[in-house]
Every structure is written in structure tokens, then in C-alpha cells.
Amino acid sequence: MEPILSVRGMDKSFGATIALRQVDIDVYPGEIRGLIGENGSGKSTLTSILAGIQKADAGEVAFHGKPWQPVSMIDALEHGVGMIVQETGTIPGISVAENLFLGESTRFRNRLGLVSRKAMEREARKALEVIHADHIQPGMPTAMLDLQERKLIEVAKVMVKKPEILVVDETTTALSQKGRELLYQLMNSLKKEGRAVIFISHDLDEIKQVCDTLTVLRDGKIITHFTRENYDDDAIKTSMIGREMQGEYYRADSVPSWQENVLLKADHLNGSGLKDISLEIRAGEILGIGGLSECGMHTLGKALFGSAMLTDGTLETEGKVYCDPKHATRLGVGYVSKERDTESLCQQASIRDNVAIGGLQHIQKKHLILKKRETEYVQKQVDALSIKCRHMEQPVSAMSGGNKQKVVFGKWLGAGSRVLILDCPTRGVDIGVKQSMYQLITKMKYEGKAILIISEEMSELIGMCDRLLVMKDGAVQKEFLRGQMNEAAIIRYMI
């Protein structure tokens, strides 16, 4: 069988940083090929070249046996290769239909030379129906949609062109389970039609579930290939990081444990879709919140930080009542948002500024920031969390997902937060960084911090939490204790 796409000897560098080295890969009709590797391994660089976002320094690419050199993403999509990017790919200030047909408005000009919004929205509705997302209204401003709906617009924009190769770059991290299932169905339909999918994910279980073949990259080089018949977790992990993983992945113990003193207490929270939620988190406890994406758990995280609109209820930490993020932060409550790039970080600011903002009380004197103290404060977090960077003045926008997340953790740990609300804390990070973050969370537990983990990953909740609260329709349905968590039982209360 002839491949749809072939890559030979591809090189790519960014200054002194080598992103790809002599990459060879073939993608065949009816194949879902997974790409996996640590952050910075070259996965997104490789696929961005195939999708016309950037050019390789050396090497050859053939599409159906002919040279493949797209000049842009639009050019690549028009000729058979579509990519759903990891970052947000929609413009908030325009409508759904305008995002779907960005750069193609001439298609909808009427006899007067004006763009017919009615015609554009009619075609947009058809495109959304293709991916079963017809609940999204074509005329709506995109800014009114949540992250998942914006990502579905990007999926529709690509799928309406019927690409021969669909590149999915970390897209599922922005989707609920329902959204993921929808994407998996689209991928399988392409496979059945003899098209192909290149699927990038940090979730090894997901990769094994959806992919026929798996290619491992490390330091810009292809290390090995696996087929579904020879998938082996340990072999894949070792290939990714170049060594056997040391230490535990999740917690080693199997019984719940915590101290007596309550560090966070919420009483009868109502509003923003939440229904009479009360909970306590004690020192040295990891409390998990699980459920389907629309269950209200992400809103609960915001509410516990004081940033959701509530109609009723009280929040307190160590007996002190708070009602907004500023007060919560001052009392030692930290919050890591699911939407890290837009809510937890200032992308264009430096590592220094993003970390220091959480600990101003430690680095200022009479409202003046002491530069030497600030440098020492930030460097301590960079060292403690092993944040990979050239220097602390580097903008966080230039960092990998795992290192961005470490910067967010550094902001709150440096500030001395005793309560950490972590919404999808390992979203979009590779397996090596995940392990280090789980070890850090376990360490914080034994230091007596109170930790709330909100997650859509069942294995993460079961592996890390002392207690688990399952939510559905804005309310808590059931509590499970560590050692008694059964995946089938948990799912039963979610749906």
C-alpha cells in the first residue's frame, strides 16, 4: 500500500535549538497514527510543517507521491491536510460563521458585491451539522462560547473541507468526554473512508484507545514505532523519556489520611449552576471533584476561589470568611485554572513577573519591590520546580505546556498558599512532567496543605485523592473514600 504522505530527512531548528533531526515517517490510508513524546520533543513542529504553518530547513515531503510544500494553513487545507491546533484558533470578536469562513468571505458576495451574512450563516449551519454541533448558533459572537464550543468551531472549519489527512494536536484536552467521543467518531469515519489521522496527545490511555500505530519522538528524533498489537506502557514511557521512570507515579498508599483542622469550608453554595454545595477540606487532605465536563465542577473551583457569582453561601479558610479572589489570595488560598493560558498566566509577561505577582508581600518594602529579593524569590521557585527556561526574563508564551503549569504552581507555592484549588492541573503536560507534579502534590499533602483536585481523568482522581465527590447537574451525588473508589461505580453517579 502506498502512503498518503511521506517525510524523509526533515530538519528544523530555531536558532541554537534543534527541533527536528532527520525525521522519517509515513502515513497510510485508513490509519490513525499517534504521536507521543515529552514537551519539546518535536511533535507540534513536525505537524505544523505538514500543515503549512512553517517550513522545514531540510528534507522532503511527498503527498500522494508529489512534492508537498504548502505556503499556509489555508493552502494545506484546500489541498488535503487540515490541522486543529493546540492553542485557541478562533477570533473572539467575530461571529461563529465568520470564524468558520475566515478568508473566504468572497464566496458569499451577492450581486451588489456585499457579503451576504444569511448565506454565510446557512453554510455555517451545514458545517456544524457535519460534526453534530448544531447546538452552536452561526450568528453568535464567538466570545460568548466556552472553550469546548470554540474548539468545535475549529473542528468544523477543517472537516467541512473533507481533508485527506486530519492533524489533531492536543485538541481533546479542551473537550468534555462528550466532545471527545464526537471527535473520535469523526476520526473513525475518516479512517473508514480511507483517509488518515495524525493524533497528538499526552494521554497514553487515550492514544492506545484510538490509534492504530504510535510514533515516539524525543529531542526532535523519531525513537521508535509501535503497533496496536505491541503496545506496552513501560516500553512507551521509557522510549519517551530515555530512561525508566523512577519513583511512584500516583500515590503509593491506598488508605485515606488527613489532619483534624479544616483549612477550607464552604456552606450551602448556590448560583451559577451550583445547587446547595457544602464541603470541607482538611490539612493534609487531597479532595477530588469528578464528573462530566458540564456537571458544574469547574464552576465550583471558581466559586471556592471567590470568583463565581453566587446567590447564597459562605466561604472561609481557617475560620476567616472571604468572598473574592483578592481576599482569598491574602488568606492563603491559591487557584490553578483549567484555562491556564488565559486565566492563570499573562502570556506576554516574563517568568519573573508571573511568579512574583503572587508573592508581592514577600518582595516589597513600603510598596516598593526590592529587585534583589524578587530575583531570589523567583529563582527559588524556578529551582524548586525544575522549570526549564533560558532565564527568568523569558516570556511564558515561549514555554512548553508543562513548564507553563510549573510557573503557575510556583506563583502559589512561593506565596505560601495553604489551600490549593487545582482545576485539571496536568492538562496538556507530558507524562514525565505529570509524574513530577503528582509527586509535588503528594509532598504538599504531607506538608499539611489542603488540596482540591478537579479533573476529567478518572485515573488521576483514583490515584491521588483521599476523598472523591462526584458531581452531576451542579450538585454533589456521592462521596467515595480512597481504597473504595471503583471506576464503574463512579461513572454510574456521573451519568
Secondary structure, DSSP 4 states (H G I P E B T S, - for coil): ---SEEEEEEEEEETTEEEEEEEEEEE-TTEEEEEE-STTSSHHHHHHHHTTSS--SEEEEEETTEE---SSHHHHHHTTEEEE-SS--S-TTSBHHHHHTTT-GGGGB-TTS-B-HHHHHHHHHHHHHHTT-TTS-TTSBGGGS-HHHHHHHHHHHHHTT--SEEEEESGGGGS-HHHHHHHHHHHHHHHHTT-EEEEE-S-HHHHHHH-SEEEEEETTEEEEEEEGGG--HHHHHHHHHSSPPPS-SS-S--S----SSEEEEEEEEEETTEEEEEEEEETT-EEEEE--GGGSHHHHHHHHTT-S--SEEEEEETTEEE-SHHHHHHTTEEEE-SSIIIII--TTSBHHHHHHGGGHHHHEETTEE-HHHHHHHHHHHHHHTT---S-TTSBGGGS-HHHHHHHHHHHHHHTT-SEEEEESTTTT--HHHHHHHHHHHHHHHHTT-EEEEE-S-HHHHHHH-SEEEEEETTEEEEEEETT---HHHHHHHH-
